[in-house]
Amino acid sequence: MKINNCFYIILLSLLTAACSPPVQPPASPAADPAANVQPVETTPVEALEAIHITDALGREVILDAPPRRIAITGKALIMILDAAYMFPEAYSQIVAVGSAAQGSSNFVALIDPDFQEKALLQQDASAEQIAAVQPDLVILKSSLAETLGKPLDAVGIPVIFVDFETPDQYARDLQILGDVFQNPERARELTAFYQNRLEEIQAVMASVTGKPRTLLLYYTDRDGTIAFNVPPMSWMQTRLVELAGGEPVWSSANPGQGWTKVSLEQIAAWDADQIMIVSYTDNSSEVVARLVTDPQWQALRAVKQGRLSAFPGDFYSWDQPDARWILGLAWLAKRLHPGHFTELDITHQARDFYQRLYGLDPAFFDGKILPKLTGDLP
């Protein structure tokens, strides 16, 4: 592997350039998502050409041949894994993963019938532990470049870094995965799907006047201690509020690099028009049901007016920088501006999302995913 440490700005023109026709669903979608995955033909290494991949850090990574044993691990690997499984090659080429669960849910384990045969790495697996599964490529979040990327480089294992943190990064990082899986056409199809959905919402938003003052709160209950937190201004959660036509009231709190805890007094002082509750381990609908019975919360204007909402999710919450962020954006836009999105059916959007991006037919969605939906869905 040869790596040039030259950093440059990646032009985010992929979103605007991806004006290809909408992604078409698989010709014969099956309840078994791996049914349409074709075995990866192996070719002698000497007959393969080296591939060049520029990752999210601007590093040019040169691989002697297309990777056949890929490991995905580290913090927030769910965001990478869910995007990777939009490519049919992922089923056979990903051989090792860290914990892909959030709470009790593990989406990839549901759709990949061979998931149990993959090597399961500890969340904080060392370079030596990763090397033991003999990967020819490791995909990590850019935030792990120093702590894990350098040790892997030291033992001679190629690493590709991605972000998948904001809508703007999605096109670039999907293209990187397209290069990894040698399937750039699929990367373009996926980019077009997100771009088309985003443009549909933006087209409606062009006629919207006024921005509801919106508060998004992450609910935690650790060791019996309840806390509410707001995200940084650069995070996906804040961007979704802005793209959905809301005004994030917590901007004045100057949140730092991670979730910032806020008091109920501060929540009351913000006096938001709409409050959205996010939870990654509890059912958000149940959290909201408890809050509306609390006298302190009942005093809030948003609660009095019935505008305390549970952010939806299925296996994972739709507010985070996971593949489902586009569903979270659609829901949030309709929640903030219901009169402008009367024709938007969120459940239909979710069904179409899983068919187009993962090849899951409607029967699979209705039987396996629909029962997992939580939050305030119409």
GUSEGU-484045 format. One record per residue (C-alpha): residue in three letters; x, y, z. Coordinates in nm, 2 decimals. Example, Ala and Ser with C-alpha at 12.3 -4.5 7.8 and 13.67 -1.06 7.14 Angstrom:
! GUSEGU-484045
[nudren 'ALA', [1.23, -0.45, 0.78]];
[nudren 'SER', [1.37, -0.11, 0.71]];
END
This chain:
! GUSEGU-484045
[nudren 'MET', [0.00, 0.00, 0.00]];
[nudren 'LYS', [0.12, 0.35, -0.09]];
[nudren 'ILE', [-0.03, 0.65, 0.08]];
[nudren 'ASN', [0.04, 1.02, -0.01]];
[nudren 'ASN', [-0.03, 1.25, 0.28]];
[nudren 'CYS', [-0.16, 1.53, 0.07]];
[nudren 'PHE', [-0.48, 1.69, 0.20]];
[nudren 'TYR', [-0.71, 1.88, -0.03]];
[nudren 'ILE', [-1.06, 2.00, -0.04]];
[nudren 'ILE', [-1.31, 1.74, -0.18]];
[nudren 'LEU', [-1.56, 1.92, -0.41]];
[nudren 'LEU', [-1.91, 1.84, -0.30]];
[nudren 'SER', [-2.04, 1.86, -0.65]];
[nudren 'LEU', [-2.15, 1.50, -0.64]];
[nudren 'LEU', [-2.49, 1.60, -0.50]];
[nudren 'THR', [-2.57, 1.85, -0.78]];
[nudren 'ALA', [-2.41, 1.63, -1.04]];
[nudren 'ALA', [-2.61, 1.32, -0.95]];
[nudren 'CYS', [-2.91, 1.42, -1.15]];
[nudren 'SER', [-2.95, 1.07, -1.30]];
[nudren 'PRO', [-3.30, 0.91, -1.30]];
[nudren 'PRO', [-3.43, 0.80, -0.96]];
[nudren 'VAL', [-3.30, 0.47, -0.83]];
[nudren 'GLN', [-3.50, 0.18, -0.96]];
[nudren 'PRO', [-3.58, -0.11, -0.72]];
[nudren 'PRO', [-3.43, -0.45, -0.78]];
[nudren 'ALA', [-3.60, -0.64, -1.07]];
[nudren 'SER', [-3.72, -0.91, -0.84]];
[nudren 'PRO', [-3.70, -0.80, -0.48]];
[nudren 'ALA', [-3.70, -1.08, -0.23]];
[nudren 'ALA', [-3.78, -1.11, 0.14]];
[nudren 'ASP', [-3.42, -1.25, 0.17]];
[nudren 'PRO', [-3.21, -0.93, 0.11]];
[nudren 'ALA', [-2.91, -1.14, 0.02]];
[nudren 'ALA', [-3.10, -1.34, -0.24]];
[nudren 'ASN', [-3.01, -1.10, -0.52]];
[nudren 'VAL', [-2.64, -1.08, -0.42]];
[nudren 'GLN', [-2.42, -1.24, -0.68]];
[nudren 'PRO', [-2.11, -1.43, -0.56]];
[nudren 'VAL', [-1.80, -1.23, -0.60]];
[nudren 'GLU', [-1.58, -1.39, -0.86]];
[nudren 'THR', [-1.22, -1.42, -0.75]];
[nudren 'THR', [-0.94, -1.33, -0.99]];
[nudren 'PRO', [-0.57, -1.41, -0.95]];
[nudren 'VAL', [-0.40, -1.12, -0.78]];
[nudren 'GLU', [-0.14, -1.09, -1.05]];
[nudren 'ALA', [-0.42, -1.03, -1.31]];
[nudren 'LEU', [-0.58, -0.75, -1.11]];
[nudren 'GLU', [-0.49, -0.38, -1.15]];
[nudren 'ALA', [-0.42, -0.16, -0.85]];
[nudren 'ILE', [-0.70, 0.07, -0.75]];
[nudren 'HIS', [-0.67, 0.42, -0.63]];
[nudren 'ILE', [-0.91, 0.56, -0.37]];
[nudren 'THR', [-0.91, 0.91, -0.22]];
[nudren 'ASP', [-1.07, 0.90, 0.12]];
[nudren 'ALA', [-1.25, 1.16, 0.34]];
[nudren 'LEU', [-0.91, 1.29, 0.47]];
[nudren 'GLY', [-0.79, 1.35, 0.12]];
[nudren 'ARG', [-0.54, 1.06, 0.14]];
[nudren 'GLU', [-0.48, 0.87, -0.18]];
[nudren 'VAL', [-0.48, 0.50, -0.09]];
[nudren 'ILE', [-0.34, 0.26, -0.35]];
[nudren 'LEU', [-0.44, -0.10, -0.31]];
[nudren 'ASP', [-0.27, -0.38, -0.51]];
[nudren 'ALA', [-0.61, -0.53, -0.59]];
[nudren 'PRO', [-0.98, -0.48, -0.51]];
[nudren 'PRO', [-1.03, -0.57, -0.14]];
[nudren 'ARG', [-1.20, -0.90, -0.06]];
[nudren 'ARG', [-1.17, -0.91, 0.32]];
[nudren 'ILE', [-1.31, -0.58, 0.46]];
[nudren 'ALA', [-1.33, -0.50, 0.83]];
[nudren 'ILE', [-1.55, -0.21, 0.96]];
[nudren 'THR', [-1.51, -0.12, 1.33]];
[nudren 'GLY', [-1.46, 0.16, 1.58]];
[nudren 'LYS', [-1.69, 0.41, 1.73]];
[nudren 'ALA', [-2.01, 0.50, 1.53]];
[nudren 'LEU', [-1.95, 0.22, 1.29]];
[nudren 'ILE', [-2.33, 0.18, 1.24]];
[nudren 'MET', [-2.32, 0.48, 1.01]];
[nudren 'ILE', [-2.06, 0.32, 0.79]];
[nudren 'LEU', [-2.21, -0.03, 0.80]];
[nudren 'ASP', [-2.56, 0.07, 0.70]];
[nudren 'ALA', [-2.43, 0.27, 0.41]];
[nudren 'ALA', [-2.20, -0.02, 0.30]];
[nudren 'TYR', [-2.49, -0.27, 0.29]];
[nudren 'MET', [-2.66, -0.06, 0.03]];
[nudren 'PHE', [-2.39, -0.22, -0.20]];
[nudren 'PRO', [-2.46, -0.59, -0.29]];
[nudren 'GLU', [-2.09, -0.66, -0.27]];
[nudren 'ALA', [-2.09, -0.59, 0.11]];
[nudren 'TYR', [-2.26, -0.92, 0.20]];
[nudren 'SER', [-1.96, -1.13, 0.09]];
[nudren 'GLN', [-1.67, -0.88, 0.12]];
[nudren 'ILE', [-1.73, -0.76, 0.47]];
[nudren 'VAL', [-1.58, -1.03, 0.69]];
[nudren 'ALA', [-1.54, -0.85, 1.03]];
[nudren 'VAL', [-1.74, -0.59, 1.22]];
[nudren 'GLY', [-1.76, -0.42, 1.55]];
[nudren 'SER', [-2.08, -0.40, 1.75]];
[nudren 'ALA', [-2.35, -0.30, 1.50]];
[nudren 'ALA', [-2.62, -0.27, 1.77]];
[nudren 'GLN', [-2.78, 0.04, 1.92]];
[nudren 'GLY', [-2.97, -0.06, 2.22]];
[nudren 'SER', [-3.12, -0.40, 2.14]];
[nudren 'SER', [-3.14, -0.35, 1.77]];
[nudren 'ASN', [-2.91, -0.48, 1.50]];
[nudren 'PHE', [-3.03, -0.41, 1.15]];
[nudren 'VAL', [-2.75, -0.57, 0.95]];
[nudren 'ALA', [-2.79, -0.90, 1.15]];
[nudren 'LEU', [-3.15, -0.90, 1.02]];
[nudren 'ILE', [-3.08, -0.86, 0.65]];
[nudren 'ASP', [-2.75, -1.06, 0.62]];
[nudren 'PRO', [-2.81, -1.43, 0.67]];
[nudren 'ASP', [-2.44, -1.49, 0.71]];
[nudren 'PHE', [-2.39, -1.22, 0.97]];
[nudren 'GLN', [-2.32, -1.47, 1.24]];
[nudren 'GLU', [-2.03, -1.61, 1.04]];
[nudren 'LYS', [-1.85, -1.28, 1.04]];
[nudren 'ALA', [-1.58, -1.21, 1.29]];
[nudren 'LEU', [-1.71, -0.98, 1.57]];
[nudren 'LEU', [-1.46, -0.73, 1.70]];
[nudren 'GLN', [-1.47, -0.55, 2.03]];
[nudren 'GLN', [-1.58, -0.19, 2.01]];
[nudren 'ASP', [-1.23, -0.08, 2.12]];
[nudren 'ALA', [-1.04, -0.35, 1.93]];
[nudren 'SER', [-0.67, -0.28, 1.89]];
[nudren 'ALA', [-0.48, -0.29, 1.57]];
[nudren 'GLU', [-0.34, -0.63, 1.66]];
[nudren 'GLN', [-0.69, -0.77, 1.72]];
[nudren 'ILE', [-0.81, -0.64, 1.39]];
[nudren 'ALA', [-0.50, -0.78, 1.22]];
[nudren 'ALA', [-0.59, -1.12, 1.35]];
[nudren 'VAL', [-0.89, -1.15, 1.11]];
[nudren 'GLN', [-0.65, -1.08, 0.82]];
[nudren 'PRO', [-0.84, -0.80, 0.65]];
[nudren 'ASP', [-0.70, -0.65, 0.33]];
[nudren 'LEU', [-0.88, -0.32, 0.41]];
[nudren 'VAL', [-1.03, -0.15, 0.72]];
[nudren 'ILE', [-1.29, 0.12, 0.69]];
[nudren 'LEU', [-1.30, 0.37, 0.98]];
[nudren 'LYS', [-1.45, 0.70, 1.08]];
[nudren 'SER', [-1.21, 0.99, 1.02]];
[nudren 'SER', [-1.22, 1.07, 1.39]];
[nudren 'LEU', [-1.02, 0.75, 1.45]];
[nudren 'ALA', [-0.73, 0.85, 1.22]];
[nudren 'GLU', [-0.48, 0.91, 1.51]];
[nudren 'THR', [-0.60, 0.66, 1.77]];
[nudren 'LEU', [-0.65, 0.35, 1.54]];
[nudren 'GLY', [-0.55, 0.45, 1.19]];
[nudren 'LYS', [-0.19, 0.50, 1.27]];
[nudren 'PRO', [-0.15, 0.17, 1.46]];
[nudren 'LEU', [-0.31, -0.01, 1.16]];
[nudren 'ASP', [-0.08, 0.16, 0.92]];
[nudren 'ALA', [0.21, 0.05, 1.14]];
[nudren 'VAL', [0.12, -0.31, 1.10]];
[nudren 'GLY', [0.07, -0.28, 0.72]];
[nudren 'ILE', [-0.31, -0.28, 0.70]];
[nudren 'PRO', [-0.46, -0.03, 0.45]];
[nudren 'VAL', [-0.72, 0.20, 0.60]];
[nudren 'ILE', [-0.99, 0.41, 0.43]];
[nudren 'PHE', [-1.15, 0.69, 0.63]];
[nudren 'VAL', [-1.51, 0.82, 0.58]];
[nudren 'ASP', [-1.73, 1.06, 0.77]];
[nudren 'PHE', [-2.10, 1.01, 0.70]];
[nudren 'GLU', [-2.17, 1.29, 0.94]];
[nudren 'THR', [-2.37, 1.55, 0.74]];
[nudren 'PRO', [-2.59, 1.55, 0.43]];
[nudren 'ASP', [-2.31, 1.73, 0.24]];
[nudren 'GLN', [-2.07, 1.45, 0.32]];
[nudren 'TYR', [-2.30, 1.17, 0.21]];
[nudren 'ALA', [-2.24, 1.20, -0.17]];
[nudren 'ARG', [-1.86, 1.20, -0.12]];
[nudren 'ASP', [-1.86, 0.91, 0.11]];
[nudren 'LEU', [-2.10, 0.70, -0.10]];
[nudren 'GLN', [-1.86, 0.76, -0.39]];
[nudren 'ILE', [-1.57, 0.63, -0.17]];
[nudren 'LEU', [-1.76, 0.31, -0.09]];
[nudren 'GLY', [-1.84, 0.28, -0.46]];
[nudren 'ASP', [-1.46, 0.28, -0.53]];
[nudren 'VAL', [-1.40, 0.03, -0.25]];
[nudren 'PHE', [-1.66, -0.21, -0.38]];
[nudren 'GLN', [-1.57, -0.13, -0.75]];
[nudren 'ASN', [-1.93, -0.03, -0.81]];
[nudren 'PRO', [-1.94, 0.34, -0.90]];
[nudren 'GLU', [-2.28, 0.30, -1.08]];
[nudren 'ARG', [-2.44, 0.19, -0.75]];
[nudren 'ALA', [-2.28, 0.49, -0.58]];
[nudren 'ARG', [-2.44, 0.72, -0.83]];
[nudren 'GLU', [-2.78, 0.56, -0.79]];
[nudren 'LEU', [-2.76, 0.60, -0.42]];
[nudren 'THR', [-2.65, 0.96, -0.45]];
[nudren 'ALA', [-2.94, 1.03, -0.69]];
[nudren 'PHE', [-3.19, 0.88, -0.44]];
[nudren 'TYR', [-3.08, 1.11, -0.16]];
[nudren 'GLN', [-3.05, 1.41, -0.39]];
[nudren 'ASN', [-3.40, 1.36, -0.53]];
[nudren 'ARG', [-3.56, 1.32, -0.19]];
[nudren 'LEU', [-3.38, 1.63, -0.07]];
[nudren 'GLU', [-3.48, 1.83, -0.37]];
[nudren 'GLU', [-3.85, 1.73, -0.33]];
[nudren 'ILE', [-3.85, 1.87, 0.03]];
[nudren 'GLN', [-3.66, 2.18, -0.07]];
[nudren 'ALA', [-3.91, 2.25, -0.35]];
[nudren 'VAL', [-4.19, 2.25, -0.10]];
[nudren 'MET', [-3.99, 2.46, 0.14]];
[nudren 'ALA', [-3.94, 2.73, -0.12]];
[nudren 'SER', [-4.31, 2.84, -0.06]];
[nudren 'VAL', [-4.29, 2.82, 0.32]];
[nudren 'THR', [-4.27, 3.14, 0.52]];
[nudren 'GLY', [-4.18, 3.15, 0.89]];
[nudren 'LYS', [-3.95, 2.92, 1.08]];
[nudren 'PRO', [-4.09, 2.75, 1.40]];
[nudren 'ARG', [-3.85, 2.79, 1.69]];
[nudren 'THR', [-3.75, 2.43, 1.73]];
[nudren 'LEU', [-3.58, 2.24, 2.02]];
[nudren 'LEU', [-3.44, 1.89, 1.96]];
[nudren 'LEU', [-3.35, 1.71, 2.29]];
[nudren 'TYR', [-3.16, 1.39, 2.34]];
[nudren 'TYR', [-3.31, 1.21, 2.64]];
[nudren 'THR', [-3.09, 0.99, 2.86]];
[nudren 'ASP', [-3.17, 0.79, 3.17]];
[nudren 'ARG', [-2.85, 0.65, 3.31]];
[nudren 'ASP', [-2.85, 0.50, 3.66]];
[nudren 'GLY', [-3.19, 0.66, 3.72]];
[nudren 'THR', [-3.06, 1.01, 3.64]];
[nudren 'ILE', [-3.26, 1.17, 3.36]];
[nudren 'ALA', [-3.09, 1.43, 3.14]];
[nudren 'PHE', [-3.16, 1.63, 2.83]];
[nudren 'ASN', [-2.90, 1.73, 2.58]];
[nudren 'VAL', [-2.87, 1.95, 2.27]];
[nudren 'PRO', [-2.64, 1.88, 1.97]];
[nudren 'PRO', [-2.35, 2.09, 1.83]];
[nudren 'MET', [-2.45, 2.33, 1.56]];
[nudren 'SER', [-2.26, 2.13, 1.29]];
[nudren 'TRP', [-2.41, 1.80, 1.37]];
[nudren 'MET', [-2.67, 1.61, 1.16]];
[nudren 'GLN', [-2.95, 1.68, 1.41]];
[nudren 'THR', [-2.91, 2.05, 1.38]];
[nudren 'ARG', [-2.88, 2.04, 1.01]];
[nudren 'LEU', [-3.20, 1.84, 0.98]];
[nudren 'VAL', [-3.39, 2.11, 1.18]];
[nudren 'GLU', [-3.25, 2.38, 0.95]];
[nudren 'LEU', [-3.32, 2.19, 0.63]];
[nudren 'ALA', [-3.68, 2.11, 0.75]];
[nudren 'GLY', [-3.74, 2.49, 0.80]];
[nudren 'GLY', [-3.70, 2.52, 1.17]];
[nudren 'GLU', [-3.49, 2.76, 1.38]];
[nudren 'PRO', [-3.27, 2.57, 1.63]];
[nudren 'VAL', [-3.33, 2.77, 1.95]];
[nudren 'TRP', [-3.02, 2.62, 2.12]];
[nudren 'SER', [-2.78, 2.81, 1.90]];
[nudren 'SER', [-2.75, 3.06, 2.18]];
[nudren 'ALA', [-2.62, 2.79, 2.42]];
[nudren 'ASN', [-2.30, 2.76, 2.21]];
[nudren 'PRO', [-2.28, 2.38, 2.24]];
[nudren 'GLY', [-1.94, 2.23, 2.21]];
[nudren 'GLN', [-1.81, 1.93, 2.02]];
[nudren 'GLY', [-2.06, 1.68, 2.17]];
[nudren 'TRP', [-2.40, 1.66, 2.33]];
[nudren 'THR', [-2.45, 1.95, 2.58]];
[nudren 'LYS', [-2.66, 1.89, 2.89]];
[nudren 'VAL', [-2.93, 2.15, 2.95]];
[nudren 'SER', [-3.16, 2.21, 3.25]];
[nudren 'LEU', [-3.54, 2.22, 3.25]];
[nudren 'GLU', [-3.51, 2.59, 3.34]];
[nudren 'GLN', [-3.32, 2.65, 3.02]];
[nudren 'ILE', [-3.57, 2.45, 2.82]];
[nudren 'ALA', [-3.85, 2.66, 2.96]];
[nudren 'ALA', [-3.66, 2.98, 2.89]];
[nudren 'TRP', [-3.62, 2.89, 2.53]];
[nudren 'ASP', [-4.00, 2.86, 2.50]];
[nudren 'ALA', [-3.98, 2.67, 2.17]];
[nudren 'ASP', [-4.27, 2.63, 1.94]];
[nudren 'GLN', [-4.19, 2.27, 1.88]];
[nudren 'ILE', [-3.99, 2.02, 2.10]];
[nudren 'MET', [-3.86, 1.69, 1.95]];
[nudren 'ILE', [-3.75, 1.41, 2.18]];
[nudren 'VAL', [-3.48, 1.17, 2.07]];
[nudren 'SER', [-3.38, 0.85, 2.25]];
[nudren 'TYR', [-3.13, 0.59, 2.13]];
[nudren 'THR', [-3.20, 0.33, 2.39]];
[nudren 'ASP', [-3.56, 0.39, 2.51]];
[nudren 'ASN', [-3.88, 0.41, 2.30]];
[nudren 'SER', [-3.91, 0.78, 2.22]];
[nudren 'SER', [-4.29, 0.75, 2.22]];
[nudren 'GLU', [-4.29, 0.61, 2.57]];
[nudren 'VAL', [-4.05, 0.89, 2.68]];
[nudren 'VAL', [-4.29, 1.15, 2.55]];
[nudren 'ALA', [-4.59, 0.98, 2.71]];
[nudren 'ARG', [-4.41, 1.01, 3.05]];
[nudren 'LEU', [-4.31, 1.37, 3.00]];
[nudren 'VAL', [-4.66, 1.49, 2.92]];
[nudren 'THR', [-4.77, 1.36, 3.27]];
[nudren 'ASP', [-4.50, 1.56, 3.45]];
[nudren 'PRO', [-4.64, 1.89, 3.59]];
[nudren 'GLN', [-4.31, 2.07, 3.51]];
[nudren 'TRP', [-4.34, 1.97, 3.15]];
[nudren 'GLN', [-4.71, 2.04, 3.14]];
[nudren 'ALA', [-4.62, 2.41, 3.21]];
[nudren 'LEU', [-4.43, 2.44, 2.88]];
[nudren 'ARG', [-4.61, 2.61, 2.60]];
[nudren 'ALA', [-4.52, 2.35, 2.34]];
[nudren 'VAL', [-4.66, 2.08, 2.56]];
[nudren 'LYS', [-4.98, 2.27, 2.63]];
[nudren 'GLN', [-5.03, 2.31, 2.25]];
[nudren 'GLY', [-4.96, 1.94, 2.18]];
[nudren 'ARG', [-4.63, 2.01, 2.01]];
[nudren 'LEU', [-4.40, 1.78, 2.21]];
[nudren 'SER', [-4.31, 1.50, 1.96]];
[nudren 'ALA', [-4.12, 1.17, 1.97]];
[nudren 'PHE', [-3.87, 1.16, 1.69]];
[nudren 'PRO', [-3.93, 0.84, 1.49]];
[nudren 'GLY', [-3.70, 0.55, 1.43]];
[nudren 'ASP', [-3.70, 0.17, 1.36]];
[nudren 'PHE', [-3.39, -0.02, 1.43]];
[nudren 'TYR', [-3.21, 0.31, 1.48]];
[nudren 'SER', [-3.34, 0.67, 1.54]];
[nudren 'TRP', [-3.39, 0.87, 1.22]];
[nudren 'ASP', [-3.23, 1.19, 1.36]];
[nudren 'GLN', [-2.87, 1.07, 1.35]];
[nudren 'PRO', [-2.61, 1.05, 1.06]];
[nudren 'ASP', [-2.72, 0.71, 0.96]];
[nudren 'ALA', [-2.86, 0.61, 0.62]];
[nudren 'ARG', [-3.21, 0.69, 0.76]];
[nudren 'TRP', [-3.14, 1.06, 0.80]];
[nudren 'ILE', [-3.34, 1.13, 0.48]];
[nudren 'LEU', [-3.65, 0.97, 0.65]];
[nudren 'GLY', [-3.59, 1.19, 0.96]];
[nudren 'LEU', [-3.57, 1.50, 0.74]];
[nudren 'ALA', [-3.90, 1.42, 0.57]];
[nudren 'TRP', [-4.08, 1.35, 0.90]];
[nudren 'LEU', [-3.94, 1.67, 1.05]];
[nudren 'ALA', [-4.04, 1.89, 0.76]];
[nudren 'LYS', [-4.40, 1.75, 0.78]];
[nudren 'ARG', [-4.40, 1.80, 1.16]];
[nudren 'LEU', [-4.29, 2.16, 1.14]];
[nudren 'HIS', [-4.50, 2.25, 0.83]];
[nudren 'PRO', [-4.79, 2.01, 0.82]];
[nudren 'GLY', [-5.00, 2.22, 0.59]];
[nudren 'HIS', [-4.73, 2.21, 0.32]];
[nudren 'PHE', [-4.67, 1.84, 0.33]];
[nudren 'THR', [-5.03, 1.70, 0.33]];
[nudren 'GLU', [-4.95, 1.44, 0.06]];
[nudren 'LEU', [-4.63, 1.32, 0.23]];
[nudren 'ASP', [-4.68, 0.96, 0.36]];
[nudren 'ILE', [-4.39, 0.88, 0.59]];
[nudren 'THR', [-4.46, 0.51, 0.61]];
[nudren 'HIS', [-4.48, 0.49, 0.23]];
[nudren 'GLN', [-4.15, 0.68, 0.22]];
[nudren 'ALA', [-3.99, 0.43, 0.46]];
[nudren 'ARG', [-4.12, 0.13, 0.26]];
[nudren 'ASP', [-3.97, 0.28, -0.06]];
[nudren 'PHE', [-3.65, 0.36, 0.12]];
[nudren 'TYR', [-3.59, 0.00, 0.22]];
[nudren 'GLN', [-3.68, -0.14, -0.12]];
[nudren 'ARG', [-3.46, 0.09, -0.32]];
[nudren 'LEU', [-3.16, 0.10, -0.09]];
[nudren 'TYR', [-3.16, -0.25, 0.05]];
[nudren 'GLY', [-3.37, -0.45, -0.19]];
[nudren 'LEU', [-3.62, -0.55, 0.07]];
[nudren 'ASP', [-3.96, -0.62, -0.07]];
[nudren 'PRO', [-4.29, -0.47, 0.08]];
[nudren 'ALA', [-4.37, -0.80, 0.26]];
[nudren 'PHE', [-4.03, -0.79, 0.44]];
[nudren 'PHE', [-4.09, -0.43, 0.54]];
[nudren 'ASP', [-4.44, -0.50, 0.66]];
[nudren 'GLY', [-4.33, -0.81, 0.86]];
[nudren 'LYS', [-3.99, -0.71, 0.99]];
[nudren 'ILE', [-3.95, -0.33, 0.99]];
[nudren 'LEU', [-4.30, -0.18, 1.03]];
[nudren 'PRO', [-4.35, -0.34, 1.37]];
[nudren 'LYS', [-4.03, -0.17, 1.48]];
[nudren 'LEU', [-4.14, 0.18, 1.39]];
[nudren 'THR', [-4.16, 0.42, 1.69]];
[nudren 'GLY', [-4.22, 0.79, 1.74]];
[nudren 'ASP', [-4.51, 1.02, 1.64]];
[nudren 'LEU', [-4.60, 0.88, 1.30]];
[nudren 'PRO', [-4.94, 0.98, 1.14]];
END
